[in-house]
Amino acid sequence: MDQNPEKPVLFFDIDNCLYSRNDKVLEHMGFLIDDYFKKHLDLSPDDAEQLHKNYSKQYGQAIEGLVRHHQIDALEYNAKVDDALPLDELIKPNPQLRQFLQDIDTSKVRLWLLTNAYVNHGKRVVRLLGVEDLFEGLTYCDYSKIPFVCKPQKDMYLKAMKEAGVSDLSKCFFVDDSYNNCVGARKAGWTAIHFVEKGFPMPDTPASQYQIRHLEELRSLYPEFFKFLLWIDGNDYDYVRLSGVARWLGGHYSDTHQVPVDPNTRWDDDISMDDSDDSDDQDAEPEHVIIVCNSHVMHRRAGYCRGFVFHDTCWTLLNLEVDVDLKLLYCLCASLPTGKDAHYAIINWGHDYGGAAEFYMHNEIEALRQPHTQPETVPREHSSNPLHIPALKKAIEFSERMQRDAFRSRLNPQDLGIDKDAFALLSPEILQTILTLLPSPDIHSLRLASPVFATQGLSERFWESRFTQGKEFEYLPEVFSTPPASWRALYLSLHIWASDSLVMANRRRVWTLAKQIHGLLRQMKGNPCLGPSKRTVPELSVRAYSRQKDDWTSASRYVTPNDTEFISGCRALRTRLLEFPEHLKVGHFFGLDRSGAGLGYTPTFGGTLIRVPGKLQCIRGFEVALDTNGIRDIAIIAEDGTTLPWATGGSPSYPRRLLTDVEGISAIEAKFDAFKLVELSRNRVTPREQTHPRERFLWLPEIPRKEWIFDGLLPLGDDTNPNVPIMTVVYDDDDDCSWSDVHSIDTTYIDECHPTTLKFRPWPEGKKQILGSYSLQFDFGGPRRFGRMGDGGLGCPVNADDGEQVISLEVQVDQGFIVGIRFNSNHARTALLTPEESPLIHLPWIKIRPSGSRVIGMFSQGAGWGLQDQRSLGKRRENGFPKTRTGDRWKRFPRSTYSQLLENEGTVVAIVSRHPKIPADVSDHTRISLHAADLTVPDQIEAVFKKFNPHAIIHTASPSYLDTTTNLVKANVDGTNALLKAATACTKTSAFVFTSTDSAVIPTQEPLSEDDAVLYGETNAPNSYAMTKAMAEKLAIAANSAQLHTSALRIPAFYGKHDTNFVPQLVRSIRRKEHKMQLGKDKKPFEFLYVKKAAEAHILAMNALLDPQTMDWAMATL
């Protein structure tokens, strides 16, 4: 260690100072001293005790009186008394003391021991405490030299200064539990701290300058002796240091702290006062200024650095069980925002520090700040020291008196029927192991449910497990250094003594936060960022790259540049780049591939493997889900336009961005912070201004389809905020809900007229869709234009049972804000969705009318005031673009068919649709392929047949029965005809099953046979749906031949899983007491079929057509 004599020295007494008086060392020593007096001076017990007290008071310790007046051999006395103490039984290693001493910055202060005991005893105690290596030396009372020199004599303090190598009295600091010793130190010119352990009375007159109840209080008395600032020089992330005390500069530099370059000095040390000849050395480095605002300064002044402040007690708890890796921790901190208020800035770990901080909105996203700017406003729970827990010591002591298990179960096993309990088959050892692994609430439930566990005694091993990781007292690891006499008693006594302890609550809070940090650090350890590097601030030695920003299509959100204040969002520290000689082609995808070329972090616990169905395919791009902290999920878009399942296996609720182009991928750039992906880019081919709006912006909850037209109130231009998602509400037959489900449109508004949300409620309650920000109604921070409260909501019913649908919308606009909304329906009705009492109700209404028959989508970019920044309100489908997927009545039917087909392990299924998706309940994706094609475009259908060569076709596609005649004819008639031609031309296709409908035949009240059935024609059909289905059925039956065997199934309405028709109507009728069902014999009013039976019928028909023995009777209409 540095022996600089001018460095301060912190002297510690040993006995009753480094360990507690409650360890009973003093009592044992008193007994041995009294016994020595009795035996060697032939005194009675009372006289021996009294003489012992007199000598201790007069000379500071009893041995000096014995040597002075009784010619006792001091070393023999030491052997009989100090060395005879059973210290191994009384003193245990103290990790909390060790951590406290380790937190002292020995580059600024030196540690020294000062005791009146002999050297043997002093060394023995610090060895047992586990701190002998943390002190530079020991000054002790030398029993071999007479007269003795000991505390509180002034010569003892001068001796300590000489041995410690310090000459400046002002740099001597001393901690002792003895009143007289502190008085002597203060008289000698030292700064003395009288340690009066909690539970013992304070003296009426202070012994010295300071009095403390716990050594931890030294942190606040002398913060300059402790470390608490993590920092780097410039932008060198490879050289991370832990600083000592710093100074907040205040004023103009309110976001900075000042620390010296020389680790051996404080910020307020004056180099010019040095008496040495070279004190005016021109090469002396200036002091550092640590920028706490967490930003890289491009043109920093000399001495500027970056750093992060940690509270000293929190730093101690963070390092209590294992020392953190400073480099990893710094990178982690640099990846997290620190809020706006620089002096009170705190690192945003994604939580509110257990209630000690608060979130607020900054640039439309959440940021974190410290609400308490004055010490007196901090709650007591958060200001209490989480390191020192007096209640814990009391609980350990109290546990000695609670060893009898008064709570052991007294249930009679014979009365509980234990033989019938399945757990009775397990051995007691296994039962105890189960108990130690389960959390306490689960054990309580288990003991209530199982007679075996109800009568099972809880062993000491079980109670000890309550203090291990994942259990309720895991935040008290120090109990293992001084194990209690009974773990059970300790557990129960903690509930008695510490249940309302503010210190315990604060320890639990801080420990939880420290665990989260350690979890992130474990994730980072041994997990380098893979891939070729591109130069960034933390990696300046890496080569620069020539590609420009316009060369990329990127998905990112609120990524803060390194040279900007990092208040909220995310930050990229590392950039990785992959280039390919030809377009990227893969057969499977592992996050960012584990094997072969890789980008980013590959965690040791594995990842998600995404298989590309079919043969090796080029990758057109990605669909990416982002929140404000980075990328949360990713899905591959294959060469044929198919979007593969999301990496997480679900459907993310985060905003989404498309990364696609007309060509495959030839380069990928990925940007990461210390542990996650924050930006993903692919090479750009098409100029940005020529790309479709759906590929340029962020969307929530889903990206609209390519055939939608964007013709709203405001264009989707370059002024659209790239970080704020364009919100979408779509009701379409491709989704799980349609306009026929919507029975109410509700709004909320603020300030009399500003709408914040549009809510579309289905009946019965199901998938509700919302446009806008609901929270604004309750937490509105904008200026109120009309000076009144005026917040509320409106609801407008839609008579969907009678076919009412929204066909157009109208809005009122004032100063760029939407201040009124109303809709028009196909029932010649106009409904107002904002208050009639609006002060701006006189403004003209702007009509947004789609060219189609109805409104099927609404999009907006709601930033700030709810819907005021309405980019697009009212969407339409392109003219003449038909629907080729199953309608609302049929859309759940193909899902059952897919699942049942795949039950045969030899079957491979191809799904052909304009927007194909793998059903959520299909787990084996290897036998299913997706093909994006339009049924009405023959070239696309022929391409699918050439690629897949199917043996059988099950044709279920149809528009909704409510669609236009043009679309129904084009899909049902022309589309079926095109599909039959392609099937006939394919030599491997031999079976064709067409899904017809019972609506295609003229109904009767009697059961129909095929001979009696009469199909509707163009002149007598009740609607276009029945007519086109009948025409398509005729085409399918007419195409029957020796090569292609065809059949048609007339399916009635059905019910089952995902039912949006029969069951909802039935429930509505029952709720309205409109019973539309009848019991008993009568003419049939209707018929329904279970959806799985409908799917099973199609598969049976297909198998019959493929079987030569049954094909003849199967080639018919059923």
Helices and strands as residue ranges (DSSP letters): E 9-12, G 21-23, H 25-41, H 45-59, H 62-70, H 74-80, H 87-90, H 95-103, E 110-114, H 119-129, G 132-134, E 137-139, H 154-164, G 169-171, E 172-176, H 179-187, E 191-195, E 210-212, G 215-217, H 218-221, G 223-225, E 229-233, E 240-243, E 247-250, E 253-259, G 271-273, E 288-291, E 304-309, H 312-318, H 326-334, G 353-355, E 358-362, E 365-369, G 375-377, H 380-383, H 390-399, G 413-415, G 418-420, G 422-425, H 428-437, H 440-449, H 451-454, H 460-465, G 477-480, H 487-497, H 502-524, E 533-534, G 549-551, E 552-556, E 574-579, E 585-586, E 588-590, E 609-611, E 617-627, E 630-638, E 656-660, E 667-672, E 677-683, G 688-690, G 693-695, E 699-700, E 708-709, E 726-730, G 739-741, E 742-750, E 754-762, E 769-772, G 774-777, E 792-797, G 800-802, E 806-814, E 817-825, E 830-832, E 846-848, E 857-860, E 876-877, H 893-901, E 909-913, G 925-927, E 928-932, H 938-948, E 952-955, H 965-968, I 969-975, H 976-985, E 991-997, G 998-1000, H 1024-1038, E 1045-1051, E 1053-1055, H 1062-1071, E 1088-1090, H 1091-1106, H 1111-1114
